[in-house]
Amino acid sequence: MEARAYLKYARIAPRKVQIVLDLIRNKPVDQAMAILKHTPKAACEPLEKLLKSAIANAENNHNMDKNNLYVAECFVAPGPVLKRMRPRAQGRAFRVLKRTSHITIALKERD
């Protein structure tokens, strides 16, 4: 049995999120929450909110014990890319790619 939480269309690049997800993978939820709270990365704020959501899903929907939960699976997939133009010298324009992410966290109970 596992509890999942998804965050779709997060306005942060997937490679920035992947760095933080590697820190919390296979950690107990209380330790993962502490890591997210004290890591100075932009991805920590939405990931902390997503982890809280996954914990709530586990407790309320699957009757799991919060003390035995750990981050079994967490990954990020690229979402759609917003393409914008940036004005440059002599009437030119450069393309700016604003990347989005789809983030998934799955929690399981330790035996």
C-alpha positions as CSV (number, residue, x, y, z in Angstrom):
1,M,0.0,0.0,0.0
2,E,1.3,3.4,-0.9
3,A,0.0,7.0,-0.8
4,R,0.8,9.4,-3.6
5,A,0.7,13.1,-4.1
6,Y,1.1,15.0,-7.4
7,L,2.0,18.5,-8.3
8,K,1.4,19.4,-11.9
9,Y,2.6,22.4,-13.9
10,A,4.9,23.7,-11.1
11,R,6.8,26.8,-12.5
12,I,10.3,25.5,-11.7
13,A,12.7,23.7,-13.9
14,P,12.9,19.9,-13.5
15,R,16.7,19.8,-13.0
16,K,16.4,22.2,-10.0
17,V,13.7,19.9,-8.4
18,Q,15.7,16.7,-9.1
19,I,18.6,17.9,-6.9
20,V,16.3,18.3,-3.9
21,L,14.4,15.0,-4.6
22,D,17.7,13.1,-4.5
23,L,18.2,14.4,-0.9
24,I,14.9,13.0,0.5
25,R,14.5,9.7,-1.4
26,N,14.2,6.7,0.9
27,K,14.2,8.9,4.1
28,P,11.6,8.8,6.9
29,V,9.0,11.5,6.4
30,D,10.1,13.5,9.5
31,Q,13.7,13.5,8.4
32,A,12.6,14.4,4.8
33,M,10.6,17.3,6.2
34,A,13.6,18.6,8.2
35,I,15.8,18.4,5.1
36,L,13.3,20.4,3.0
37,K,12.9,23.0,5.8
38,H,16.6,23.6,6.1
39,T,17.8,23.4,2.5
40,P,18.2,26.8,0.8
41,K,16.8,25.8,-2.6
42,A,13.8,27.2,-4.5
43,A,12.3,23.8,-5.0
44,C,12.0,23.1,-1.3
45,E,8.9,25.2,-0.7
46,P,6.6,23.4,-3.2
47,L,8.1,20.0,-2.3
48,E,7.5,20.6,1.4
49,K,3.8,21.4,0.7
50,L,3.6,18.3,-1.6
51,L,5.1,16.1,1.1
52,K,2.5,17.3,3.7
53,S,-0.2,16.5,1.2
54,A,1.2,13.0,0.7
55,I,1.3,12.5,4.5
56,A,-2.3,13.6,4.8
57,N,-3.3,11.3,2.0
58,A,-1.6,8.3,3.7
59,E,-3.3,9.1,7.1
60,N,-6.8,9.9,5.9
61,N,-7.2,7.8,2.8
62,H,-5.1,4.7,3.5
63,N,-5.1,4.6,7.4
64,M,-1.3,4.5,7.6
65,D,0.7,5.4,10.7
66,K,2.6,8.6,10.2
67,N,5.5,7.4,12.3
68,N,6.3,4.5,10.0
69,L,6.1,6.4,6.7
70,Y,9.1,6.9,4.4
71,V,9.6,8.4,0.9
72,A,9.5,5.3,-1.2
73,E,9.5,7.0,-4.6
74,C,9.9,10.5,-5.8
75,F,10.5,11.8,-9.3
76,V,10.0,14.7,-11.6
77,A,9.0,14.9,-15.2
78,P,9.2,17.9,-17.5
79,G,5.9,19.7,-18.2
80,P,5.1,22.0,-21.0
81,V,7.7,24.8,-21.8
82,L,6.5,28.4,-21.9
83,K,8.2,30.1,-24.8
84,R,8.9,33.8,-24.3
85,M,10.9,36.5,-26.2
86,R,13.5,38.7,-24.8
87,P,14.5,41.9,-26.7
88,R,18.1,42.2,-27.6
89,A,20.3,44.7,-29.4
90,Q,19.6,46.0,-33.0
91,G,16.0,44.8,-33.0
92,R,16.7,41.2,-32.5
93,A,14.9,38.9,-30.0
94,F,16.2,35.8,-28.1
95,R,13.9,33.0,-26.9
96,V,13.5,32.4,-23.2
97,L,12.3,28.9,-22.2
98,K,10.3,28.9,-18.9
99,R,10.2,25.3,-17.9
100,T,7.6,23.6,-15.8
101,S,7.6,20.3,-13.8
102,H,5.3,17.5,-12.9
103,I,6.4,16.2,-9.5
104,T,5.3,12.9,-7.8
105,I,5.9,11.7,-4.2
106,A,4.9,8.2,-3.0
107,L,5.0,7.2,0.6
108,K,5.1,3.6,2.0
109,E,5.0,2.1,5.5
110,R,8.1,0.4,6.9
111,D,7.5,-3.2,8.1
